[in-house]
Amino acid sequence: QVQLVESGGGLVQAGGSLRLSCAASGSIFAIMGWYRQAPGKQRELVATITNGGRTNYADSVKGRFTISRDNAKNTVYLFMNSLKPEDTAVYYCTVPTSSTTAYWGQGTQVTVSS
């Protein structure tokens, strides 16, 4: 059973920064990533990273967020800078296991005040 343990969410003012962490149990995963879900909206991709370090970002966070991973610790990070109120959401760590299945973390709340 894979467990994803997230940490690092919180309340920050607009323009501030936060770092999210997600530690995964089990084997090294080819892809790790972050999604987010704001109230009343669908869950959306934020960023992904392969075990080789290739990254992919949603257009809305490009240039502000950075995803990285430490394979030795089986941990993925999301560094969020220049935060905006529209970044307010529950952020979920995820590791896909196939094209249609994935493990998900419990979610961590990020709230950005204006």
C-alpha positions as CSV (number, residue, x, y, z in Angstrom):
1,Q,0.0,0.0,0.0
2,V,1.5,3.3,-1.1
3,Q,1.2,6.3,1.3
4,L,1.7,9.9,0.3
5,V,2.2,12.2,3.3
6,E,1.9,15.9,2.5
7,S,3.0,18.9,4.5
8,G,3.6,22.6,4.1
9,G,0.3,24.2,3.4
10,G,-1.0,27.3,5.3
11,L,-2.1,30.9,5.1
12,V,0.0,33.4,3.3
13,Q,-0.5,36.9,1.9
14,A,-0.6,37.6,-1.8
15,G,3.0,37.8,-3.1
16,G,4.3,35.4,-0.5
17,S,5.8,32.0,-0.8
18,L,5.1,28.4,0.5
19,R,6.8,25.1,0.0
20,L,4.8,21.9,-0.1
21,S,6.4,18.5,0.5
22,C,5.1,15.0,-0.2
23,A,6.9,11.9,1.0
24,A,6.0,8.6,-0.7
25,S,6.3,5.1,0.7
26,G,7.3,2.2,-1.5
27,S,9.2,2.2,-4.7
28,I,10.5,5.1,-6.8
29,F,7.8,6.4,-9.1
30,A,8.3,7.4,-12.7
31,I,6.1,10.4,-12.3
32,M,5.2,12.5,-9.2
33,G,3.0,15.5,-9.3
34,W,0.7,18.0,-7.7
35,Y,-2.9,18.8,-8.4
36,R,-5.2,21.4,-6.8
37,Q,-8.9,21.8,-6.2
38,A,-10.5,25.2,-5.4
39,P,-14.0,25.4,-3.9
40,G,-16.6,24.7,-6.6
41,K,-14.0,23.8,-9.2
42,Q,-12.6,20.7,-10.7
43,R,-9.3,19.3,-9.6
44,E,-6.6,20.6,-12.0
45,L,-3.0,19.7,-12.8
46,V,-0.4,22.0,-11.2
47,A,2.9,20.3,-12.1
48,T,4.5,17.0,-12.7
49,I,8.1,15.7,-12.6
50,T,9.6,12.5,-13.9
51,N,12.3,10.6,-12.1
52,G,14.7,12.0,-14.6
53,G,13.8,15.5,-13.7
54,R,11.6,16.5,-16.7
55,T,8.9,18.9,-15.6
56,N,5.5,20.0,-16.8
57,Y,3.5,23.0,-15.5
58,A,0.1,24.4,-15.8
59,D,0.2,27.7,-17.7
60,S,-1.3,29.5,-14.7
61,V,1.7,28.7,-12.5
62,K,4.6,28.8,-15.0
63,G,7.3,31.1,-13.8
64,R,6.0,31.2,-10.2
65,F,6.0,27.5,-9.1
66,T,8.9,25.1,-9.2
67,I,8.5,21.3,-8.8
68,S,11.4,19.2,-7.7
69,R,12.1,15.8,-6.2
70,D,14.6,14.0,-4.1
71,N,14.6,10.3,-5.3
72,A,16.8,9.3,-2.4
73,K,14.0,10.4,0.0
74,N,11.2,9.5,-2.4
75,T,9.9,13.1,-1.9
76,V,8.5,15.6,-4.2
77,Y,8.4,19.4,-3.5
78,L,6.4,22.3,-4.8
79,F,7.9,25.7,-4.3
80,M,5.3,28.4,-4.8
81,N,6.3,32.0,-5.2
82,S,4.4,35.2,-6.0
83,L,1.2,33.5,-4.7
84,K,-2.1,35.0,-5.8
85,P,-5.5,34.7,-4.2
86,E,-6.6,32.5,-7.1
87,D,-4.0,29.9,-6.0
88,T,-6.1,29.2,-3.0
89,A,-7.0,25.5,-3.1
90,V,-6.5,22.1,-1.5
91,Y,-3.2,20.8,-3.1
92,Y,-2.9,17.1,-3.6
93,C,0.2,15.0,-4.2
94,T,-0.2,12.2,-6.7
95,V,1.7,9.4,-8.3
96,P,0.2,7.8,-11.4
97,T,0.3,4.1,-11.6
98,S,-1.3,3.8,-15.1
99,S,-3.0,6.1,-17.5
100,T,-6.2,5.9,-15.5
101,T,-5.2,5.2,-11.9
102,A,-3.1,7.0,-9.3
103,Y,-2.4,7.2,-5.6
104,W,-3.4,10.5,-3.9
105,G,-2.3,12.2,-0.8
106,Q,-4.8,13.5,1.8
107,G,-4.5,17.1,0.6
108,T,-3.1,20.2,2.2
109,Q,-4.9,23.6,2.3
110,V,-3.2,26.6,0.8
111,T,-4.9,29.9,1.4
112,V,-3.7,33.2,-0.1
113,S,-5.2,36.4,1.3
114,S,-5.4,39.6,-0.8
